[in-house]
Amino acid sequence: MARRAGLADVGRGHRSRLALAAFVALATLAGCSTNATWREPGGGDVATPTKPPLTLVFSHDEGEANVSPGKPVTVQAFDGTLETVTLSSNIGEVPGEFNEDRSMWRSLEDLEFGKVYTLSVSGLGADGTPVEETRTFTTVNVKPGYYWNVYLVPHRYFGGELNGGTFGIGQPIVAEFDDAVDRKVAEATLTVTTNPPVEGAWHWMSDTEAHWRPKEYWKPGTTVTVTANILGVPLTSPVGGRTLYGQENKTATFTIGSSKVAKIDNNTKQMEVYVDGQLVKTMPVSLGRENGYRSIDGRWHDWRTPSGVMVVTEKQNPVVMRPDLPKDDPQYYEEVIPLATRITDSGIYVHAAPWSVNDQGVRNVSHGCINVSTPNAQWFYDNFGPGDVVEIVNTGLNVDVRDGLGDWNLSWDDWLAGSAL
């Protein structure tokens, strides 16, 4: 009895363990296969991701008015490519170009004022669907007399063309405006790039003129490009409050030549000429006489040659010189002077003065100019040109910064203070 009872207990325990194992296996299977359907590898339907349609992004809104003609027209394609883009007005088509993967198109020419432009685009989306879109916009219409312009020159009066020229190490860039302008807006359109790079800044001489110069004299061989992207840029004139629009973009590129600096000391009455840092010539000079003169109209005239850094602006052979005196004044004269190299707007030149050769190196007898002998004047005339530097010291009178290109007579801090930005 005991043996059978023991065997029965063992059987019941074995069956209980089998049942528990079966339950656990079933529960595990149920937990791992919720909503699962068996598929053979590579068999059955698999959902294909949906590819997006083409999206076009335009630089100009449909029907946009008063668009700046200087603003490039662009079209960008997202999730697709551009196939054709045309931009045209009643005067013709505006050329443009695609980028390498045809995801962007950009106009290559400036637009015209007061025109209606039509932009037509076709493209293909990543989903294979073609897209076409057309939109129009209108550029700002400006009345005559409501433009502003800038001229990039070596000097407001003298020096020829800046673009394509070669100038001395003292040459600033002159941005001359044909109307009084908002300095901050106008300066923001001006960009100067140099090779090699140099530190420099703009300084406003007036509401119609800004100069750019480096912190130190230019390095010989530097190439300089200045751009004025003013087309369509609106600004408010400080004179009269009119809204003016930039009429035309400008660019000028020039090169810096050899370093040429003439140093004149009134104490010694000598000019020392340095080319690329080497002393190459010394010549005696006679500067402006120390005793002034009161003309018959009661004005006092200081004949002294000013001290400071001056920059050659032009050369004339000959030039007719007249003093700032009434014609009936005893000191008035008109003389034809050969081999004259100008260094100030007020009329100071380095020039030939054969009549004062005995005074040169000894005493000052001129009305402000630098007198040298005819052979020395010829050498100076032949070797110095726009942008070359004349430094004068010990005369007791300082040159006005606005008398010619007197830019270098300001400290760098004072120069920076003249920027509008």
C-alpha positions in Angstrom: 0.0 0.0 0.0 2.7 2.4 0.9 4.6 1.6 -2.3 1.6 2.3 -4.5 0.8 5.4 -2.6 4.4 6.6 -3.2 4.3 5.9 -6.9 1.0 7.7 -7.2 2.4 10.8 -5.5 5.4 10.8 -7.9 3.1 10.5 -10.9 1.0 13.4 -9.8 4.1 15.6 -9.3 5.5 14.7 -12.7 2.2 15.5 -14.4 2.0 18.9 -12.5 5.5 19.9 -13.7 4.6 19.0 -17.3 1.5 21.1 -17.1 3.4 24.0 -15.7 6.0 23.8 -18.4 3.4 23.7 -21.1 1.7 26.7 -19.6 4.9 28.8 -19.5 5.7 27.9 -23.1 2.2 28.9 -24.2 2.4 32.1 -22.3 5.8 32.9 -23.8 4.7 32.1 -27.3 1.6 34.3 -26.9 3.8 37.2 -25.5 6.2 37.1 -28.4 3.8 36.8 -31.3 1.1 39.4 -30.5 -0.4 40.5 -33.9 2.4 38.7 -35.7 2.0 37.0 -39.0 4.6 34.6 -40.3 6.2 35.4 -43.7 8.7 33.5 -45.6 11.9 35.5 -46.4 11.2 37.7 -49.4 7.6 36.8 -49.4 4.5 38.8 -48.8 3.7 42.5 -49.3 6.0 45.2 -47.8 4.9 48.9 -47.6 7.0 51.2 -49.9 8.0 54.6 -48.3 6.2 57.5 -50.0 8.5 59.9 -51.8 7.8 63.6 -51.2 6.6 66.0 -54.0 8.6 69.0 -55.2 8.6 72.2 -53.2 9.6 75.5 -54.8 10.9 78.4 -52.8 11.1 81.8 -54.5 13.1 85.0 -53.6 10.1 87.1 -54.6 6.4 86.8 -53.7 3.7 86.6 -56.3 2.6 90.2 -57.2 5.3 91.8 -55.1 5.8 95.5 -55.9 8.7 97.9 -55.5 11.3 95.2 -55.8 14.9 96.4 -55.8 16.4 95.8 -59.3 19.7 95.0 -57.5 18.3 92.0 -55.6 19.1 88.7 -57.4 16.2 86.5 -58.4 16.5 82.9 -57.1 14.4 79.7 -57.1 15.2 76.7 -54.9 13.9 73.2 -55.3 13.4 70.9 -52.3 12.7 67.2 -52.9 13.2 67.4 -56.6 15.1 69.2 -59.3 14.6 72.2 -61.6 14.2 71.6 -65.3 13.5 75.0 -66.8 13.5 78.6 -65.4 12.9 81.7 -67.4 12.8 85.3 -66.2 11.7 88.0 -68.6 10.2 91.5 -69.0 9.0 93.4 -72.0 12.7 94.2 -72.9 13.9 90.6 -73.0 15.0 87.6 -71.0 17.3 87.8 -68.0 20.1 85.2 -68.1 20.6 82.9 -65.2 22.4 79.7 -64.1 21.7 76.5 -62.2 23.9 75.1 -59.5 25.5 71.6 -60.1 22.5 69.5 -58.9 19.9 71.8 -60.4 18.4 72.5 -57.0 18.8 76.2 -57.4 18.7 78.9 -60.1 20.0 82.4 -59.8 19.8 85.5 -62.1 23.1 86.7 -63.5 22.2 90.3 -64.5 20.7 93.3 -62.7 17.1 94.1 -63.4 15.7 97.4 -64.7 13.7 100.0 -62.8 9.9 100.1 -63.3 9.5 96.8 -65.1 7.1 93.9 -64.7 9.0 90.6 -64.6 7.6 87.1 -65.2 9.3 84.1 -63.6 8.3 80.7 -65.1 9.6 77.5 -63.5 9.2 73.8 -64.2 10.6 70.9 -62.1 10.3 67.3 -61.2 9.6 66.0 -57.7 11.2 63.0 -56.1 7.8 61.4 -56.3 8.0 61.7 -60.1 5.3 64.4 -60.3 6.1 67.4 -62.6 5.4 70.9 -61.2 5.0 74.1 -63.1 4.6 77.6 -61.5 4.6 81.2 -62.8 4.6 84.4 -60.9 5.1 88.1 -61.6 6.6 91.0 -59.6 7.4 94.6 -60.3 10.6 96.6 -59.7 10.5 100.0 -58.1 9.7 102.9 -60.5 11.9 106.0 -59.8 11.2 109.5 -61.0 14.1 111.4 -62.7 16.1 113.3 -60.1 15.5 110.7 -57.4 18.5 108.6 -57.9 21.8 108.6 -56.1 25.1 107.6 -57.7 28.7 107.0 -56.5 32.0 107.4 -58.4 35.1 105.5 -57.3 38.0 107.8 -58.1 41.6 108.6 -56.9 40.6 112.2 -56.1 37.4 114.2 -56.5 39.1 116.5 -59.1 42.4 115.0 -60.2 44.2 111.8 -60.9 42.4 110.2 -63.8 40.7 106.8 -63.4 41.0 104.6 -60.4 40.0 101.5 -62.1 42.9 99.8 -63.9 45.5 102.2 -62.5 48.7 101.9 -60.6 49.2 104.2 -57.7 51.6 105.1 -54.9 51.6 103.7 -51.4 49.7 106.8 -50.1 46.6 106.5 -52.4 43.3 106.4 -50.6 40.0 105.3 -52.3 37.6 108.2 -52.8 33.9 107.4 -53.0 32.3 110.6 -54.4 28.5 110.8 -54.3 26.5 113.1 -56.6 24.0 113.9 -53.9 24.1 114.2 -50.1 23.5 110.7 -48.8 22.6 108.9 -45.6 26.2 108.0 -44.5 25.3 104.8 -42.8 23.2 103.4 -45.6 25.7 104.4 -48.3 28.8 103.1 -46.4 27.0 99.7 -46.0 27.0 99.3 -49.8 30.8 99.7 -50.1 33.2 96.8 -49.9 37.0 96.8 -50.2 39.0 93.6 -50.7 42.8 93.5 -51.0 45.5 91.0 -51.7 47.3 90.7 -49.4 44.7 91.5 -46.7 45.2 94.8 -44.9 43.4 96.6 -42.1 41.5 99.7 -43.3 38.4 101.8 -42.9 36.1 104.4 -44.4 36.1 108.0 -43.2 33.5 110.6 -44.2 34.9 113.9 -45.4 31.3 115.3 -46.0 27.9 114.0 -46.8 29.0 113.6 -50.4 32.5 112.1 -50.0 34.0 109.2 -48.1 37.6 108.0 -48.2 39.1 104.5 -47.5 42.7 104.0 -46.4 44.7 101.3 -44.7 46.1 101.8 -41.2 49.6 102.1 -42.6 50.9 103.0 -46.1 50.1 100.3 -48.7 52.5 97.5 -49.3 53.9 97.7 -52.9 52.3 95.1 -55.2 48.9 95.1 -53.3 45.9 94.7 -55.5 42.7 96.4 -54.4 39.1 96.0 -55.5 36.3 98.3 -54.3 32.7 97.7 -55.0 29.6 99.8 -54.5 26.5 97.7 -54.7 24.0 100.6 -54.6 21.5 99.5 -57.3 18.0 100.0 -56.0 19.2 100.7 -52.5 16.9 103.4 -51.0 18.1 106.1 -48.6 16.9 109.4 -47.3 18.9 112.4 -48.3 20.0 114.6 -45.3 19.2 117.6 -47.5 15.5 117.9 -48.1 14.6 114.5 -46.8 13.9 113.0 -50.3 14.0 109.2 -50.8 16.6 108.4 -53.3 17.5 105.1 -55.0 20.9 103.8 -56.0 21.1 104.0 -59.8 24.1 101.8 -60.8 26.6 99.4 -59.1 30.3 100.3 -59.5 33.5 98.4 -59.3 37.2 99.5 -59.5 40.4 97.5 -59.3 43.8 99.0 -59.0 47.4 98.1 -58.0 49.9 99.7 -55.7 53.3 100.4 -57.3 56.7 101.0 -55.7 57.1 102.8 -52.5 58.1 106.4 -53.3 58.4 108.9 -50.4 59.9 112.4 -50.6 60.9 113.8 -47.2 61.4 117.6 -46.9 62.8 119.2 -43.8 62.4 123.0 -43.6 65.3 123.1 -41.1 67.8 121.8 -43.7 65.9 123.0 -46.8 66.6 119.6 -48.4 64.4 116.9 -50.0 65.5 113.3 -49.5 63.8 110.8 -51.9 63.3 107.2 -50.9 62.3 104.5 -53.3 61.4 101.1 -51.7 63.0 102.3 -48.5 66.3 103.3 -50.1 67.6 106.9 -50.3 68.1 107.5 -54.1 68.3 111.3 -54.4 68.8 114.5 -52.4 67.9 117.9 -53.7 67.9 121.4 -52.2 64.5 123.2 -52.0 63.0 126.6 -51.3 59.6 126.5 -49.5 57.0 129.2 -48.8 58.3 132.4 -47.3 57.8 133.0 -43.6 56.5 136.5 -43.8 52.9 136.7 -44.7 51.0 139.3 -46.7 47.9 141.4 -46.3 46.3 141.9 -49.7 44.5 145.1 -50.8 41.2 143.6 -49.9 42.3 143.2 -46.3 42.9 139.4 -46.2 45.9 137.9 -44.6 47.9 135.4 -46.6 50.2 132.9 -44.9 52.7 131.9 -47.5 54.3 129.2 -45.4 54.3 125.7 -46.9 52.3 123.5 -44.5 53.8 120.5 -42.7 52.2 117.1 -42.9 51.8 114.1 -45.2 50.6 115.0 -48.7 49.9 112.8 -51.7 50.5 113.5 -55.3 47.2 114.0 -57.2 48.2 115.1 -60.7 51.0 116.4 -62.9 51.0 119.3 -65.4 53.6 120.5 -67.8 53.1 123.4 -67.9 50.6 124.9 -65.4 49.4 128.5 -65.2 49.8 129.7 -61.6 47.8 132.6 -60.1 47.8 133.6 -56.4 44.5 134.0 -54.5 44.7 137.8 -54.7 42.8 140.5 -56.5 44.1 141.1 -60.0 45.0 144.7 -59.1 47.0 143.7 -56.0 50.8 144.5 -56.2 51.6 140.8 -55.5 49.3 139.4 -58.2 50.9 137.4 -61.0 50.2 134.9 -63.7 53.1 132.6 -64.5 53.5 129.6 -66.8 55.3 127.0 -64.7 56.9 123.9 -66.1 57.2 120.4 -64.6 54.6 120.9 -61.9 53.6 118.0 -59.6 50.5 118.8 -57.4 50.3 117.8 -53.8 47.3 119.9 -52.5 44.1 121.2 -53.8 45.0 124.7 -52.7 47.8 124.7 -55.3 51.0 123.6 -53.7 53.3 121.9 -56.3 56.8 120.6 -56.5 57.9 122.5 -59.6 60.9 123.9 -61.5 61.9 127.3 -60.3 65.1 128.4 -62.2 64.7 131.9 -60.7 65.3 130.7 -57.2 68.2 128.2 -57.6 70.5 130.4 -55.5 67.9 130.4 -52.7 67.3 126.6 -52.8 68.8 124.9 -49.8 69.3 128.4 -48.2 66.1 130.3 -47.7 62.4 130.2 -48.4 61.1 132.6 -51.2 58.0 130.9 -52.7 54.3 131.5 -52.2 54.0 128.0 -50.7 55.2 125.7 -53.4 58.3 123.6 -53.3 60.9 125.2 -55.6 63.6 122.9 -57.1 66.0 123.3 -60.0 64.8 122.4 -63.5 66.8 119.1 -63.7 65.5 118.1 -60.3 62.0 119.1 -61.2 62.3 116.9 -64.4 63.5 113.9 -62.3 60.7 114.4 -59.8 58.1 114.8 -62.5 59.3 111.7 -64.3 59.4 109.5 -61.2 56.5 110.6 -59.0 52.8 110.2 -59.8 49.4 109.9 -58.2 49.5 108.2 -54.8 53.2 108.9 -54.1 53.9 110.6 -50.8 55.5 113.9 -49.8 56.2 114.4 -46.1 57.1 117.9 -44.9 58.2 118.9 -41.4 59.2 121.9 -39.3 57.4 124.7 -41.2 55.2 125.8 -38.2 52.0 125.3 -40.2 49.9 122.1 -40.5 48.1 121.0 -43.7 44.3 120.8 -43.6 43.2 117.2 -43.8 40.7 118.2 -46.6 43.3 120.1 -48.6 44.0 117.4 -51.2 44.5 113.9 -49.9 45.5 114.7 -46.4 44.1 111.5 -45.0 47.3 110.4 -43.4 47.4 113.4 -41.1 44.7 111.8 -38.9 45.6 109.3 -36.2 44.2 105.8 -36.7 41.7 106.4 -33.9 40.5 109.7 -35.3 40.3 108.0 -38.8 38.1 105.2 -37.4 35.9 107.8 -35.6 34.9 109.1 -39.1 33.2 105.9 -40.1 29.4 105.8 -40.1 29.2 102.1 -39.2 
